[in-house]
Amino acid sequence: MRYLASPENPQELSADRDRINEISSAPPCKSSSKAPQTKPNPNTLGVSIDSIPPTTIMGVTTKDGFLSPDPEKGPMTKKALGVESAIPASGRSSITLNCQDRAGFGSETEGDGEVIAATLKVSLRERLRHFTFAWYTLTMSTGGISLLLALLPHRFPGLTTIGTIIFILSLTLQTLITLLLCLRFILFPSSIYPALTQSPEAMFVGTFFLSLAATLSNISIYGIPQCGAWLPVALRVCFWIYLAVTFLVSILQYDRLFRNKSHLSASSMTPAWILPIFPVMLAGTLAGFFSPSQPAGHALAILAAGAAAQGLGMLVSVFFYGTYLTRLMAHGLPDLRPGMFIAVGPPSFTAAALVSMGGDIPRVLSATSTEAVPVVAALELSQPELLGEAFRLVCLGSAVFLWGLSFWFCALSLAGLYGMPDAKFHLSWWSFVFPNVGFTIATLRIGEAAGSDGVEWLGIVMAAILTVVWMGVGGLTVKAVGRREIAWPGRDEDVPHH
């Protein structure tokens, strides 16, 4: 049996069984029922170490009713330990002792010594230490829902207002999370380097840029109709900055991960390994949203850069898919099954980007003389409109091709939820939402481009289901914070075992 000593050292002290026996053999508090005074069995003194939170002190009670987490220190009172609450750790309830008045907590026994687990108080400051980049999964999913509502066909009155409200909520949450992360790094500067370089939290740094991409996409849809000509220019500048920064960050992140001495093993591979390249890939998605509002010359440059970025992200993801499927075949499904949905994202967003970018190519190639495109003039195209339509059809066909891969990964991830060994809430549960936002947008885009009402209605149904899932995961997030399941020592992405 091992004792958990403190939040900073969650697996400290392998207790000497003889010492445990000496303490636990002391007479327990008086009870209304007589318990047989037999020698304690060390094997029945506690529960599995895996079921005890890292912020728990385990120990046995003495004849004075005090908690003894460390036999060498002797009895310690509840107040001295900073204990907030205590729960039975033996898992047995044959006799309940009345120790409330003397020790401040209850305990249980079977006559073989009392074993209790006491939860330590953790301050808000300490909880902030474990506020990680993974919280941006909340804002990128919320921004994705508002984006999805803006793209729905067969609209009803008020839908745009609902989408705008959710977009404002996303902006508010993104600002709050950014401020809390900055506060974390100010209070705990030693956590900056591990957060940016060590797995698993380092994998989630890209979620900040994914949230930013969702925000920029929403601005282009909700903002351009309400603002003047300055906004398309601002978005154009933001596109090039976003592309340059995310490309550089992806290089630095993967280089750091490759050089890390504690290398990740193929047996632990999850689709989260794709996250560092994901933000670059969404430059193609941004290109599809921004190009219709740009002059033809600028639009063509944005579309070309977006296609290159989308291709980069998709191909790197394909390389990782080989390792991922090998891991599934050789080592089985991961414990955190919701993260499997991340694999749905790359082909989904690529399909959506191809359709939206391809839809604007005919306009760009058939530009009038007042907004002539140099590349069109250089190629001396006799029928640029026909070439534009050919591009559009190729993009649509490629999108359908990738949609099938997205559907397969989505079905595989759904099947993997059955028998999920770790059903505790983690921030990775937001993977239920954001990757499937891309899948739903791709469905809507394909339905619109192909003129298929059936496909469009399929996308509407998917959007409705996804909105319900978003609300459900949001409720679970609030509940998990209150129940200390996240933003708590040992339970977030800043620990290696997560």
C-alpha positions in Angstrom: 0.0 0.0 0.0 1.2 3.5 -0.8 0.4 6.9 0.6 -0.3 10.0 -1.4 1.5 12.8 0.4 0.8 16.0 -1.5 -0.3 17.6 -4.8 3.3 18.3 -5.6 4.4 14.6 -5.1 1.3 12.6 -6.0 2.9 9.2 -5.7 5.3 9.6 -2.8 6.1 7.2 0.1 5.7 3.5 -0.2 4.6 2.8 3.4 6.2 0.1 5.5 3.4 -2.5 6.1 4.7 -3.3 9.6 4.3 0.4 10.5 0.8 0.4 9.1 -0.1 -2.6 11.1 1.2 -1.0 14.3 -0.9 2.1 13.7 -4.0 0.4 12.4 -4.0 -2.1 15.3 -4.6 0.6 17.8 -8.1 0.6 19.3 -10.6 2.4 17.1 -13.2 4.9 18.3 -16.0 3.3 20.2 -18.9 2.1 18.1 -22.4 0.9 18.8 -21.4 -2.4 17.2 -18.5 -4.5 18.3 -16.0 -5.2 15.7 -13.7 -8.3 16.0 -10.2 -7.1 17.0 -8.2 -9.2 14.6 -4.8 -8.4 13.2 -5.1 -6.1 10.3 -4.7 -7.5 6.8 -2.5 -5.1 4.8 -4.2 -6.2 1.6 -7.6 -4.9 2.8 -6.4 -1.6 4.2 -7.2 0.5 1.1 -8.5 0.7 -2.5 -6.5 0.7 -5.7 -4.1 3.6 -5.9 -5.5 4.4 -9.4 -8.9 5.3 -7.9 -7.5 7.9 -5.5 -7.1 11.5 -6.6 -3.6 12.8 -6.6 -4.6 15.4 -4.0 -5.6 12.8 -1.4 -3.8 11.7 1.7 -4.4 8.1 2.8 -3.8 6.9 6.3 -5.3 5.2 9.3 -6.9 6.6 12.4 -5.4 6.2 15.8 -7.1 5.7 19.1 -7.3 9.5 19.4 -9.3 9.7 16.2 -6.5 11.6 14.4 -5.3 11.0 10.8 -1.9 9.5 10.5 -0.8 9.9 6.8 2.8 9.3 7.7 3.7 6.8 10.5 7.0 8.7 11.1 5.2 11.9 11.9 2.6 10.4 14.2 -1.0 11.6 14.5 -2.0 14.8 12.9 -5.2 16.7 13.2 -7.5 17.5 10.4 -6.8 21.2 10.8 -3.0 20.7 10.8 -3.3 18.7 7.5 -5.5 21.2 5.8 -8.0 18.5 5.2 -11.3 19.7 3.7 -13.2 16.5 3.7 -12.7 12.8 4.3 -14.2 9.7 2.7 -13.9 6.0 3.4 -11.1 4.4 1.4 -11.6 0.8 2.4 -14.7 0.3 0.3 -16.4 -1.6 3.1 -19.3 -0.5 5.3 -20.1 -3.2 7.7 -19.6 -1.0 10.8 -19.6 2.8 10.9 -17.8 4.5 13.7 -19.0 7.6 15.4 -15.8 9.7 15.2 -17.3 12.9 13.9 -17.0 14.8 17.2 -13.4 13.8 17.9 -11.7 13.8 14.5 -13.9 15.9 12.4 -14.6 13.1 9.9 -16.1 9.7 9.7 -14.5 6.4 8.8 -15.3 2.8 8.3 -13.9 -0.5 9.6 -14.2 -4.2 9.5 -12.2 -4.7 12.7 -8.9 -4.6 10.8 -8.1 -1.0 11.3 -9.6 2.2 10.0 -8.5 3.5 6.6 -9.7 6.8 5.4 -8.9 9.1 2.4 -8.8 12.8 3.0 -9.1 15.4 0.2 -6.7 18.4 0.6 -7.8 21.9 0.1 -6.5 23.4 -3.2 -6.6 27.2 -3.6 -7.8 28.9 -6.7 -4.2 30.0 -7.3 -3.1 26.3 -7.3 -5.9 25.4 -9.6 -4.8 28.1 -12.0 -1.4 26.4 -12.2 -3.2 23.5 -14.0 -5.2 25.7 -16.4 -3.9 24.5 -19.8 -4.0 25.3 -23.5 -6.5 22.5 -23.9 -9.2 25.0 -22.7 -9.1 26.5 -26.2 -10.9 23.4 -27.4 -14.0 25.0 -25.8 -13.7 28.2 -27.7 -12.8 26.7 -31.1 -15.9 24.4 -30.7 -18.1 27.3 -29.7 -16.9 29.4 -32.6 -17.4 26.4 -34.9 -21.0 26.2 -33.9 -21.7 29.9 -34.6 -20.0 29.4 -38.0 -22.1 26.4 -38.7 -25.3 28.2 -37.9 -24.3 31.0 -40.3 -23.9 28.5 -43.2 -27.2 26.6 -42.8 -29.6 26.7 -45.7 -33.4 26.8 -45.4 -33.0 29.4 -42.6 -35.7 30.6 -40.2 -36.1 34.0 -38.6 -33.7 34.6 -35.7 -31.1 32.0 -36.7 -28.6 34.7 -37.6 -29.2 36.3 -34.2 -28.6 33.0 -32.4 -25.4 32.5 -34.3 -24.3 36.1 -33.5 -24.9 35.5 -29.8 -22.9 32.3 -29.8 -20.1 34.1 -31.7 -20.0 36.8 -29.0 -20.0 34.1 -26.4 -17.0 32.5 -28.1 -15.2 35.8 -28.3 -15.8 36.4 -24.5 -14.6 32.9 -23.6 -11.6 33.2 -25.8 -10.6 36.5 -24.1 -11.2 35.0 -20.6 -9.2 31.9 -21.3 -6.3 34.0 -22.7 -6.3 36.2 -19.7 -6.3 33.2 -17.3 -3.4 31.6 -19.2 -1.4 34.8 -19.1 -2.1 35.0 -15.3 -1.0 31.4 -14.9 2.3 32.1 -16.6 2.8 35.3 -14.6 2.2 33.5 -11.3 4.1 30.3 -12.3 6.7 31.3 -14.9 8.4 27.9 -14.5 5.4 26.3 -16.2 5.9 28.2 -19.5 8.6 26.1 -21.0 6.9 22.7 -20.2 3.6 24.0 -21.5 5.1 24.9 -24.9 7.5 21.9 -25.3 6.3 18.9 -23.4 3.5 16.5 -24.3 0.6 16.3 -23.8 0.0 20.0 -23.2 2.3 21.1 -26.0 0.1 19.3 -28.5 -2.7 21.6 -27.5 -0.9 24.9 -28.2 -2.3 24.8 -31.7 -5.9 25.0 -30.3 -5.2 28.7 -29.7 -4.7 29.3 -33.4 -7.7 27.0 -34.2 -9.8 29.3 -32.0 -8.4 32.3 -33.8 -9.2 30.8 -37.2 -12.8 30.1 -36.1 -13.0 33.7 -34.9 -11.7 35.2 -38.2 -14.1 33.0 -40.2 -17.0 34.2 -38.1 -15.9 37.8 -38.6 -15.9 37.4 -42.3 -19.5 36.0 -42.3 -21.1 38.1 -39.6 -19.0 41.2 -40.0 -18.6 42.0 -43.7 -22.3 42.6 -44.4 -22.4 45.1 -41.5 -19.1 46.9 -42.0 -17.5 49.0 -44.6 -14.8 48.2 -47.2 -12.1 48.3 -44.5 -12.9 44.9 -43.1 -12.0 42.8 -46.2 -8.6 44.7 -46.2 -8.1 43.9 -42.6 -9.0 40.3 -43.1 -6.5 40.1 -46.0 -3.8 41.3 -43.7 -4.9 38.9 -41.0 -4.7 36.0 -43.4 -1.1 36.5 -44.3 -0.1 37.0 -40.7 -2.0 33.9 -39.6 -0.4 31.8 -42.4 3.1 33.0 -41.6 2.8 32.6 -37.8 1.1 29.1 -37.9 3.6 27.8 -40.4 6.5 28.9 -38.2 4.8 27.6 -35.0 4.3 24.2 -36.6 7.9 24.0 -37.5 9.1 24.9 -34.1 6.6 22.7 -32.3 7.5 19.5 -34.3 11.2 20.3 -34.1 10.9 20.6 -30.3 8.9 17.4 -30.1 11.4 15.6 -32.3 14.3 16.7 -30.1 12.6 15.9 -26.8 14.5 13.3 -24.9 11.4 11.7 -23.6 10.1 10.6 -27.0 6.6 9.6 -27.5 6.0 5.9 -28.4 4.0 4.6 -31.3 1.9 2.6 -28.8 0.7 5.9 -27.3 -0.1 7.6 -30.6 -3.4 9.4 -30.8 -4.8 11.8 -33.5 -3.7 14.7 -31.1 -0.3 14.4 -32.7 -1.9 16.1 -35.7 -2.8 19.2 -33.8 0.4 21.2 -34.3 -0.1 21.1 -38.1 -3.9 21.7 -37.9 -3.7 25.5 -37.7 -1.7 25.8 -40.9 -4.2 23.6 -42.7 -7.0 25.9 -41.7 -5.4 28.7 -43.7 -7.1 27.0 -46.6 -10.4 27.2 -44.8 -9.8 30.9 -44.2 -9.0 31.4 -47.9 -12.3 29.9 -48.8 -14.1 32.4 -46.5 -12.1 35.5 -47.4 -11.6 35.3 -51.2 -15.2 36.2 -52.2 -14.8 39.6 -50.6 -11.4 40.3 -52.2 -10.5 41.8 -55.6 -9.6 39.2 -58.1 -5.8 39.7 -57.9 -5.7 39.5 -54.1 -8.2 36.6 -54.2 -6.0 34.5 -56.5 -3.0 35.0 -54.2 -5.0 34.0 -51.1 -6.5 31.0 -52.9 -3.1 29.8 -54.1 -1.5 30.2 -50.6 -4.6 28.6 -49.0 -4.4 25.6 -51.3 -0.7 25.1 -50.5 -1.4 25.3 -46.8 -4.4 23.0 -47.0 -2.3 20.5 -48.9 0.5 20.6 -46.4 -1.8 20.0 -43.5 -3.7 17.2 -45.2 -0.5 15.4 -46.3 1.2 15.6 -42.9 -2.1 14.3 -41.4 -2.1 11.4 -43.9 1.5 10.5 -42.8 0.3 10.4 -39.2 -2.7 8.3 -40.1 -0.4 5.4 -41.0 1.1 5.4 -37.5 -2.4 5.9 -35.9 -3.9 2.9 -37.7 -0.8 0.8 -36.9 -1.2 1.7 -33.3 -4.9 0.7 -33.3 -4.1 -2.7 -34.9 -1.1 -3.5 -32.7 -2.1 -1.9 -29.4 -5.9 -1.5 -29.5 -8.0 1.6 -28.9 -6.8 4.4 -26.7 -8.3 5.0 -23.3 -9.5 8.6 -24.1 -11.8 7.6 -26.9 -13.3 11.1 -27.7 -9.9 12.2 -28.9 -10.3 9.7 -31.8 -12.6 12.3 -33.5 -9.7 14.5 -34.1 -8.9 12.3 -37.1 -12.2 13.4 -38.7 -10.9 17.0 -38.9 -8.2 17.1 -41.6 -10.2 15.5 -44.5 -13.4 17.3 -43.4 -11.9 20.8 -43.4 -10.0 20.0 -46.5 -13.2 19.0 -48.3 -15.0 22.1 -47.1 -12.0 24.3 -48.2 -11.8 22.7 -51.6 -15.5 23.4 -52.4 -15.4 27.0 -51.1 -12.1 27.8 -52.9 -13.1 26.1 -56.1 -16.4 28.0 -56.1 -14.6 31.4 -56.3 -12.1 30.4 -59.0 -14.5 31.0 -61.9 -14.9 34.6 -60.7 -11.2 35.2 -60.3 -10.2 33.7 -63.7 -12.9 35.6 -65.6 -12.0 39.0 -64.0 -12.8 42.1 -66.0 -10.1 44.3 -67.4 -10.4 46.7 -64.4 -9.2 43.9 -62.0 -7.1 41.8 -64.4 -5.2 38.9 -62.9 -1.6 38.8 -64.1 -1.4 35.0 -64.2 -4.4 34.8 -66.5 -2.9 37.3 -68.9 0.4 35.6 -68.8 -1.1 32.2 -69.7 -3.0 33.9 -72.6 -6.1 31.8 -71.8 -8.7 32.1 -74.5 -11.6 30.8 -72.3 -10.8 31.5 -68.7 -14.4 31.0 -67.7 -14.3 27.4 -68.9 -11.0 26.7 -67.1 -12.6 28.1 -63.9 -15.6 25.8 -64.2 -13.2 22.9 -64.7 -11.3 23.8 -61.5 -14.6 24.0 -59.6 -15.6 20.5 -60.7 -12.2 19.0 -59.8 -12.5 20.6 -56.4 -16.0 19.3 -55.9 -15.0 15.8 -56.9 -11.9 15.9 -54.6 -14.1 17.0 -51.8 -16.5 14.1 -52.2 -13.5 11.8 -52.2 -12.3 13.2 -48.9 -15.8 13.3 -47.4 -15.9 9.5 -47.6 -12.7 9.3 -45.5 -14.2 11.7 -42.9 -17.3 9.6 -42.7 -15.2 6.5 -42.1 -13.2 8.1 -39.3 -16.4 9.4 -37.7 -18.0 6.0 -37.8 -14.9 4.4 -36.4 -14.7 6.9 -33.6 -18.4 6.4 -32.7 -17.9 2.7 -32.6 -14.9 3.2 -30.3 -17.1 4.8 -27.6 -18.6 1.5 -26.8 -16.8 0.1 -23.7 -14.8 3.2 -23.2 -12.5 2.4 -20.2 -12.1 6.0 -19.1 -15.5 7.6 -18.9 -14.3 10.6 -16.7 -14.7 14.0 -18.3 -11.6 15.5 -19.9 -11.3 18.6 -22.1 -10.6 16.2 -25.0 -14.4 15.6 -25.0 -14.6 18.8 -27.0 -13.3 16.6 -29.8 -16.9 15.5 -30.2 -17.6 19.0 -31.5 -14.9 20.8 -33.5 -13.8 18.1 -35.9 -17.4 17.3 -36.7 -18.1 20.9 -37.3 -15.7 20.6 -40.3 -17.5 17.4 -41.3 -20.9 19.1 -41.2 -19.6 22.2 -43.1 -18.2 19.9 -45.8 -21.6 18.2 -46.1 -23.4 21.5 -46.4 -20.8 22.8 -49.0 -21.0 19.7 -51.1 -24.8 19.8 -51.0 -24.9 23.4 -52.1 -22.3 23.0 -54.9 -24.0 19.9 -56.2 -27.5 21.4 -55.9 -28.7 18.4 -53.8 -31.5 19.2 -51.3 -31.0 15.7 -49.7 -27.4 16.4 -48.9 -28.2 19.8 -47.6 -30.9 18.4 -45.3 -28.4 15.8 -44.1 -26.1 18.6 -43.1 -28.9 20.4 -41.3 -29.7 17.3 -39.2 -26.0 16.9 -38.5 -25.8 20.5 -37.4 -28.8 20.1 -35.1 -27.2 17.0 -33.4 -23.9 18.7 -33.1 -25.5 21.8 -31.4 -27.1 19.5 -28.8 -23.7 17.8 -28.3 -22.1 21.2 -27.9 -24.5 22.2 -25.2 -24.1 18.8 -23.4 -20.3 19.0 -23.4 -20.5 22.6 -22.2 -22.7 21.5 -19.3 -20.3 18.7 -18.4 -17.4 21.2 -18.5 -19.0 23.4 -15.9 -19.9 20.4 -13.8 -16.4 19.0 -14.1 -14.9 22.3 -12.8 -17.2 22.3 -9.8 -16.5 18.6 -9.1 -12.7 19.2 -9.3 -12.4 16.8 -12.3 -10.4 19.4 -14.3 -8.3 22.4 -13.5 -7.1 20.3 -10.5 -3.6 18.9 -9.7 -2.9 15.7 -11.6 -6.0 15.7 -13.8 -5.1 18.0 -16.7 -2.9 18.0 -19.8 0.1 19.2 -17.8 0.8 15.8 -16.4 2.6 13.1 -18.5 0.1 10.3 -17.8 -2.9 12.2 -19.1 
